[in-house]
Amino acid sequence: MSQQWAANDLALTAKNLRLPIGLVLDTVEINVQETNITSDPLQIQLEEAGTAEISVSESSIASFLEHLKPGGLSGFSVRIEDGIVHIQAVMQMIISIPVAATCSLSITDEIQLVLELLDVSPAAGRQILEAQLANINPLFDVSQLPIAVTLTEVKAENGTIFLAGDLRPPDHLS
């Protein structure tokens, strides 16, 4: 038998949320003022808009890229600071070639987090890294979450990507 509860000021935190694509979100924090909670099956229905905050660490991104091994790249290390994502890896050709990419982050269509290539070293690896970045992007899409979120802000600092977004009641979703 299903039961229903009304809640004011609901706060939920998920840690190490693994998405279907394999990326781990270090934290997902959801805050909602008014909700209805129904059991059997468990459902949370928003009565008012809420907020979401998501964080992804350097190590989570490096592990994700290492798992993907885009274009045969491996040995990933990631550094995040001052709005920039620095990625280093090894490109295996006839010999192993260390490559580095500097990327910025942007939100596309309020639902996707995208890496944008700013610089590549060595320059000869640019075409290969551009092609691999096209395969990786979007790095994150809110459709992979179990809740409806509209992304509003992205910051990259101190080793972490921070995303902020809005939750909307079902009648406000497009």
C-alpha positions in Angstrom: 0.0 0.0 0.0 1.4 3.4 -1.0 1.9 6.1 1.5 2.5 9.8 1.0 4.4 12.5 2.9 4.8 16.2 2.4 8.3 17.6 3.1 9.5 21.1 3.5 13.2 21.9 3.0 14.4 18.5 1.6 18.1 18.1 1.2 19.7 15.0 -0.4 23.3 14.3 -1.1 24.7 11.5 -3.2 28.4 10.7 -3.1 30.4 8.9 -5.8 27.4 8.7 -8.2 28.5 6.5 -11.2 26.7 7.5 -14.4 25.8 5.0 -17.1 28.8 6.3 -19.2 31.2 5.5 -16.4 32.0 9.1 -15.1 31.8 9.3 -11.3 30.2 12.5 -9.9 31.9 13.1 -6.6 28.9 14.8 -5.1 25.3 15.6 -6.2 23.5 17.8 -3.7 19.8 18.5 -4.2 17.8 21.1 -2.2 14.0 21.5 -2.5 11.6 23.6 -0.4 8.4 21.7 -1.0 8.0 18.1 -2.1 5.7 15.2 -1.9 7.2 11.8 -1.2 5.3 8.6 -2.2 6.2 5.0 -1.3 5.8 1.9 -3.3 7.5 2.8 -5.6 9.5 5.5 -4.0 8.9 8.8 -5.8 9.8 12.4 -5.0 7.6 15.0 -6.7 8.7 18.6 -6.6 6.0 21.2 -5.7 8.5 24.1 -6.1 11.7 24.6 -8.0 14.9 23.5 -6.2 18.6 23.6 -6.7 21.3 21.1 -7.6 25.1 21.3 -7.0 27.4 18.8 -8.6 31.2 18.3 -8.2 33.6 16.3 -10.3 37.2 15.9 -9.2 40.4 15.6 -11.2 40.8 12.0 -10.2 37.3 11.1 -11.3 37.9 12.7 -14.8 41.3 11.0 -15.1 39.8 7.6 -14.2 36.9 8.1 -16.7 39.4 9.0 -19.5 41.6 6.1 -18.6 38.6 3.7 -18.8 37.6 5.2 -22.2 41.1 5.2 -23.6 40.1 7.5 -26.5 42.2 6.9 -29.6 44.5 4.7 -27.7 45.6 7.4 -25.3 46.5 6.2 -21.8 48.2 7.3 -18.6 45.9 10.2 -18.0 46.5 12.9 -15.4 44.2 15.8 -15.0 44.7 19.2 -13.2 41.9 21.7 -12.7 42.6 25.3 -11.8 41.5 28.8 -12.6 38.7 27.8 -15.0 41.0 25.5 -17.0 41.3 21.7 -17.3 44.8 20.5 -18.1 45.0 16.9 -19.4 48.2 14.9 -19.9 48.3 11.5 -21.5 50.5 9.2 -23.6 49.7 8.7 -27.3 50.9 5.3 -28.6 52.0 5.4 -32.2 55.2 3.7 -33.3 56.6 5.2 -30.1 55.0 6.6 -27.0 54.5 10.4 -27.3 53.5 12.4 -24.3 50.7 14.9 -25.2 49.0 17.7 -23.2 45.7 19.5 -23.8 44.5 22.6 -22.2 40.7 22.9 -22.2 38.0 25.3 -21.0 34.5 24.2 -20.0 31.1 25.4 -21.2 27.5 24.5 -20.7 25.6 23.7 -23.9 21.8 24.0 -24.2 21.6 24.1 -20.3 22.1 20.3 -20.2 25.6 19.4 -21.3 29.1 20.0 -19.9 31.6 20.3 -22.8 35.4 20.4 -22.9 36.7 23.0 -25.4 40.2 22.6 -26.7 42.4 25.7 -26.2 45.9 24.4 -26.7 47.8 21.2 -27.5 51.4 20.1 -27.1 53.0 18.9 -29.3 51.2 20.9 -32.0 51.4 17.8 -34.3 48.9 16.0 -32.0 46.2 18.7 -32.4 44.2 16.8 -35.1 44.2 13.6 -33.2 43.2 15.2 -29.9 40.4 17.3 -31.5 39.0 14.0 -32.9 39.2 12.3 -29.6 37.6 15.3 -27.8 34.7 15.1 -30.2 34.2 11.5 -29.1 34.4 12.3 -25.4 32.0 15.4 -25.5 29.8 16.0 -23.9 31.7 15.1 -20.7 28.5 15.1 -18.8 24.8 15.3 -19.8 22.0 15.9 -17.2 19.9 13.2 -19.0 22.2 10.7 -17.2 20.8 11.8 -13.9 17.7 10.4 -12.2 16.3 13.9 -11.8 15.6 16.8 -14.2 18.2 19.5 -13.9 18.9 22.6 -15.9 22.6 23.6 -15.7 23.2 27.3 -14.9 26.8 27.6 -14.0 30.2 25.9 -14.3 33.4 26.7 -12.3 36.7 24.9 -12.4 39.0 25.6 -9.5 41.2 23.9 -6.8 41.1 20.4 -8.5 37.3 20.3 -9.0 34.6 21.1 -11.5 31.5 22.6 -9.8 28.2 22.7 -11.6 25.1 24.5 -10.4 21.6 24.0 -11.7 17.9 24.3 -11.2 15.4 21.6 -10.5 11.9 22.3 -11.8 8.5 20.8 -11.0 7.2 18.5 -13.8 4.8 21.1 -15.2 7.7 23.5 -15.7 9.8 21.0 -17.7 10.1 21.5 -21.5 
